[in-house]
Amino acid sequence: MADPEACAVLIVGAGPTGLTLACGLARSGVSFRLIEAAPGPRPGSRGKGVQPRTLEVFDDLGIVDRVIAHGRMAMPIRSTAPDGRVTLGGAVPEALTGRSDIPYPASLITPQWRTEEALRLRLLELGGAVEFGAALASFEQSDEGVSAVVVKGGETETVVARWLVGCDGGHSVVRKQAGIAFEGETREEVRMIVADVGVDGLDRDAWHIWWHEEGVFGLCPLPSTDLFQYHAVVAPRQDPELSLANMLAILERRSGRTDLRLHEPIWSSLWRANVRLVDRYREGRVLLAGDAAHIHSPAGGQGMNTGIQDAHNLGWKLAAVAKGASPALLDSYEAERRPIAAGVLAISNTRLQQVLERKDVALRRDASITQLDIHYRGSSLARDDRDEGALLRAGDRAPDATKLTTVEGERRLFELTRGGRFTLLRFGPAPAIGASASDLRTLHVVGQPTGPDDVADTAGHLAHAYGATERTLVLIRPDGYVALISDAGDASAVSDHLAAFS
């Protein structure tokens, strides 16, 4: 990294969002500092659900195998109704299974601290690190950059950076000092006890949920640990105390079981329904991501995932601007991501209301929470010559494809596109690209591969996923979304589009 007192980006907050952003910058060779006020890694399962789209982000970052190794895909859900009727659910939607374009059709359950651990390890491999015990005290910004005062170990340091990114959670110091409004509501009547506890007498083969007249209660086994995540909705007149005695009393009342033994919580928290969204993601050279920009209900498992994808969207854009691209590229960050957060808020609020009304929503897994349908159609960064009825348009998530033959053997598309760079798919004769990003990789679809950039679409999965003809050109962004599609084979359109990013 560059001089420790000067960097391109100062990231405040080393949760999943800040770590994802740091990994993206590190692999692009952009200088940064990642500070975290806490003295060390935070404990707790917290955001334990990793959605399929986030797994694709982790695939791109090179950590998906590490994350999956400490989790469980498509965990069954055993739901007990007030009358004692037991239902087993949580099956993966049939529409998502067995598809070449979707490598991860189900969500993963893993403690959030495991996700952060995998991201920190990847950051170390990329040459970066978290500065724990370093708190942002204040900052000032100008047209050229940001000057921030950081306090660490009782010492004060001034850090100069070109941009400051607040990934510091719902109580964000960055957001407050930037004067960015956090609009929404706090629903005092909605609270939830969440804790990591040992449980004796309960099997770990499913997520156990009991629907009771006083509120829903659940125990979810946490893979790679001996613990369960305890979660219980607490009504206004109910006891929210985080003591072992109160938690056991809730368990016995709502589950009807007195044979289970709880151990003292390893970590616990009282969650309150504070549901908010910032009115803007940027103030000059200060940007927000993750919970600093939007707070969601935990119902549906969307909050952490949305923050990680904020960072994945922002990271390649900051890297491009740091290397000379127009600063206007950063305007697309809010334009693309804020509508996504607003939509996620609507989904999580609906699911929260269903939970409060004691409907068995936890039994259902559907495509709405996978985040695979997120798109940026209409973005200033999306361009194509297809009609509105086309299944795949610029701005859509770039689909995967399997059974691609290369000179090195069989590959899937995501293996060839990972690494944070643009990828151009050429389905016909090689066009002359007049301009290109320095990190552009071109994959030429041919009948028989002879060079390192040749791929044979052996099973036709690639052409099917992209609706391609023999002239089609597809430009895929570093964050795995389609930037451009030209069925006319317009090489100049590709050149012009790439010029905006370099």
N, C-alpha and C positions, 0 to 999 in steps of 0.2 A: 504494500500500500504506500501511498504518498506520505508526505510530511504529516506527522500526527496532529498538527495544529491547523491543517488545511486539507479539505477534501471536496469532492464533487457533491456528495450527498451525506447529510447527517440524518440518521434514522433514530427516532426516539421510540423505544419500546421493542423488546425482543421476545414477543409472543410469536405465534405462527405467522402472523402478517409481516411483522418486521423481519423475521428470519427468512421468509420466502423472498422478500424484497432484497435483502442482503445477499442471498445466494444468487439471485438474478444479476445483480450488479457485479458480484465477484467474478462470475464466469464470463462476464463481458469485459473484464479488465478495467472497470470504473472504480475510482477510489471512493471510499465511504467510511463512516464510523457508525457503529451500532451500539447505542447506549441503553442501559436498562437500570431503572432506579432500584429495583429489588436487589438484595445482596447475592442472589443466586437463582438457579432455575426454580420456577414456581411448581409446587406439587399439585396433585389433584387431577381427576379424570375430566372434569368440566366438559369441553366440547369433544365428546367421545366418538361421534359419528363422522366418518370421512366419506363424502359422497363420490360417486363415480367420476364426475368431472374433475374433482380435486385429485383423485388418484391419477388421472391423466396428467395433471400438472406435476405431480410427484414423479411420474414416469419421465417427463421431460427434464426434470431436475436430477434424475438419476438416483432417486431414493425409494421408489415405489416398492421394490422387493424388501427393503429394510422395514418399511412401514407395515406392509402386509404380514411380514414374519412375526410381528408383535400384536397382530389383531385377528379378528375372525370375520370372514365375509358372510353376509346374509344370515346373521344370527336369528334362529327361530324365536318367536315371541309367544309365550304361553300366557293367555289372558283368562282370568277368573272373574266371572260375572257375580253380581251380588247374590244371585240364587245358587252359586256354587258351580255353575256350568263352566267347563273348561274348554277353551278353543285354542288351537295351535295355528299360528299365522306367520306372517312375515316373509312369505314366498317372493322370490324375484318375479317381477312382471314378465309374463311370457313374451311380450313384445320386445323385451330387451335381451333375451337369451339366444345363444347360438348365432350371434351376428358378427360378421367379419369387421364391421365398422365400429363396434363397441367392445373394447378389450376388458372393461370392468363393469359388468351389468348390475352389480349390487354394491350397497354401501358396506363400509368396514367399521367394525367396532374396535376401538383401541383407545387407551387413555390419552388425553391431550398431552400429558407430559412425555409420552412416548413419541408422539408426532414432533414435539419440539426437540426432543433428544436427537431424532433422526435428522432434522434440519440443522441443528447445531453441528453435528458431526460432518454433514455435507459442507457446511460453511467452513469448517476447519480444513477439510480436504481442498477447498478452493482458496485457501490462504487468508480467510477472515476469521473474526472471533467476536464474541459479545463482551462488552465492557460492563460487567455487573457492578452495582453500587454506584452508578453514575447517573445523577439526576439533572434534568434540565431545569434551571432556575429561571431563565428569562432569555429573550432573543430580540434582536432588531433586524429589520431587513431593508435593503435598498434595491435599486434596479439591477445591481451586479450580484447580489448574494445575501447571505444571512450570517449574522454574528451572534453566536449563542453562548450563554454562560452556563457552564456545566460544573456541578459540584460533585467531587468524588473523594471520599476519605477525608473530609474536612477541608480539602483544597479546592480552590476555584480556578477554572481554566476557561479561556475564551476560545471557542471553536469557530473557525470561519469555513463556510461551505457555500456552494452555489445554490443548493436547495436543501430545505428541511422537510422531512416527511414525518408526520405524527402517526405512529402506530401504537399509541400509548393508551388505548382502551377507552371505555365509556366515560371516564373522568379525565379525559385527555387535557394535559397542561397545554399542549400545542394548540389544540382547538380553542381553548378559552383565551389564551394570550393573543391568538390571531383574530379574535372577535367574530368567530364564525358561529352563527346561531344553530342550536341543536333542537330542532322542532319535533314535537310529539307529546307523549303523555306518560305519566307515571301512574299505574293502576295499583293503588295501595291495597286494594282488596285481593290482589293476586300475589301470593308468595309461594315459594317452594323450598323445602329443605333438600339440599343435595350434599351427599357425603360419600367418602370411600371407606368402607367398613369390611371387616372380616365377618363371615356368616357361617355358623356351624349348622349342619342339618339340611342344607338346601343344595340341590344338584346345580351344576354349572352348564348344563346342556342347552339352556334357553334363557331368554330375558323374561323374568316373571313379573306380571302386572296384575294387580287386583283392583277392580272397580267397586268402590264402596260409596255409600250415601254421603259420607263426610269428605270424600275426595279420592282421587286416584293415588295409588301407591305402587312403587316398583323396586325391584332388585335386579340389576343387570350385571352379570359376571364380566369382569374386566380381564380380557385376555392378557397373557404374559405376566399376570399377578395372581395372588391368592385372594383378591378383594372383589367386592361387588360395589357398584354405584347404587347408593340408596337415594331414592327421590320420592318426595311426598308433597302434594299440593296442600297448603295450609290456609284455611279460610280465616277471615278477620277475627273471629272469636276463638280460634283454636290456638294452642300453645306453639309458638315458633322456636322454642328453646332448642339449641343444638346439643343438648346433653344426651348421653347414652340412654338414660332412663326415659326421656321423652320420646326418643326415636324408637325404642323398644315398645313403648306403649302404643304408638301409632301403628307399628308393624302388627302387633297382636290384635288390635281392634279391626284393622282393615283386612288383614289376611285371614283372621280367624285361627291362626296357628300360634300355639304356645310352646311348640317343640323346637323353635329356632333360637339360636343364641347369637347375639350381636357382640362384636368386640368394639373396643373404644375406637372412634373414628380416626383414621390417619389424616384425613382432611375433611373439612365441612364448610358449608356456606349457606346463607339464607338468601335465595334469589328473589328479587322483586321485579315486577313487570314494568320495566322502564323501557318503553318502545319509542325510539327516536331516530331521526334522519337529519343530517346537516342540510342547510339551504344551499351550500356550495362546497365543493371538494378542494378548492384552491383559493388562496389569498396571496397574490403575487408569487413569491418563490417558496411559499409554504403550502404543502399538500397534506391531505388526510387519507388514511386507509384503514380498513377493518373497523373494529368497534369504536374507534375515534370518530368515525363518520356515520355509523349506523349501529343501533342496538336492537336485537331481535329477541323474541320469545325462543326458548330452547326447543319448543315443539316443532318437529320436522327436521331438526339438526342442520340448520342453514347458516348460522352466524359465523362460525369459524371458517367454514368453507367459502363464504362470500368474501371474507377478509383476505384469505389466501389468494383468491382469484383477483381481488383488487390489486394485490401486490404483483401478481403475474402480469397483469395488464400494464401496470405503471412501470415495472422494472425495465422492460425493453425500450420503452419510450424515453425514460430518463437516460438510459445508456446511449440511445441514438442521439439525443440532444447534447449530451456530454461530449460526444464525438463529432459534433458539428452540424447535426440536423437542425431544422428550424425549431425554435422554442414553441412555435404554434402547435407542434405535434402534441404537447402536453395538454392542450385544450381538449383533445379528444378523450382524455382520461375521464373527466367528469361527465362528458356527453355520453360516453359508453357505459360507465359504471353506476352512476346515480340512478338511472331508471331500473337497473337490475336490483339494486338495494331496495328501491321502493316496491318492486314486485315481490321480493323475498319477504319484506315486512308484511305485505298483504297475506301471503301464504302462511307465514308463521302465526300471525294473529288469528287467522281462521282456524288453524289447527289448535291453537291455545284455547279458543272458545269451545271447540269440540271436546277438548280434554276436560274443561271446567264443567261442561254439560254431561260428562261421563259417557261419551260415545267411544266405541272401541277403535279409535283412529290408529292406534299403535299397531293394530294387526295388519294394516294395509301399507304396502310399499308400492308407490306408483312413480311414473316418470316425472311428475311435477317436482319432486324433491331431489332428483338425481343431478340437477343442474346441467344435464346434457343438452337441454333445449335452449340454453342461453345463447343469444345471438346479438350481433351489432348491425343488423340490416339498417340501412339509412344513415350509417356513420359516414363522416367525411373521409374515412379511410377505406370505405367499401366501394368497389366499382366492378360492374359486370355488364355484359351485353345480352343477358338472358331475359326472357319475359317473366312476368310476375308469377306465372304458374309453375316455374321450375322448382323442383324439390330442393335443390341446393343453390343458394345464392351467396354472393359476396357478403361477408359479415357473419355467416354461419360458422359454427364449430366445424373444423376440418375433420372429416371422418377418417378413421383408421382403415386399413385394408390388410388382409393376410395373404399368404402364399405368393409373395413377390420373390422372384428369383433374381439374384445378383451374382456377380463373379465370386463373391465370398460365401454364397449359399442362400438358403431361404430366409427371408426377413419379412417383418411387418412394416407398414409405412411409418408408424410411430418410432420405430427404432432408427429409421433413416432421417427423420425430421427433428429428433430431440437435440437439445444443445443451445437453444436460444438464438436461432438464426432464421432468415427467410429461406424458404424452399420453393423453387419453381418446378412444377410438374409439366412436362412437355409430352403430349400424347401423339405428336406427329413429327414431321421433319423439323430439325433444329432451326429456330428462328434466330435472327441476329438481334441480340439485346444490346442496345446502344449505351445503356448505363446500368450499373448494378451496385447493390450494396456490397461492401467488402466481405460480409459474412453470408452472402447468398450461396446456396447449394442448388444446383440444377439436377433434377432426376429425369432422364429421358426414357420414356416407355418404349421398349423395342421388343422384337420377337425373340431375339437371343442376345443376352448381355455379353459384351466384349470389353467394356471399360468400367471403371469404378463408379461412374454415374449412371450406368444403364440398369434398368429394371425390366424384367419381363412379368407382365400381369398374367401369371400362369392360369389362375382360376377365373379371371375376369372380375375379381372383386374391386380392383381399383377403378376401372372404367365405370362399373356399376355405381359405386359410392359417389363418384363425382359427375355422373351423367355425361361422360366425356365422349366426344367424337374424335376422329383422327387429327383434327386441327386444334383441339382444346388446349389452352394454357391456363394453369391455375397457380396463383401465387399465394403461399401460406405464410402467415405472420409468425414471428417468433413465439407468440403465446398460443399458437395452435388454432387460430381463426383464419378464415379465408379473406384475403385482402382483395383479390382480383380474380375474375374468371372471364376468359375470352374464348367463346366457342368459335369465333371468327379467326382465331390465331393471330391476334393483333399484337405483334411484338413491340410496336412503339408505345402501346398502352402500358405494357409491362415496364418499359424503360422509363416512361414518364412517372409512373406510380412509384417505382423504386427511388427515383430522384428526390422524392419528397422525404425519404427516410435517411438520406445520406448527405 
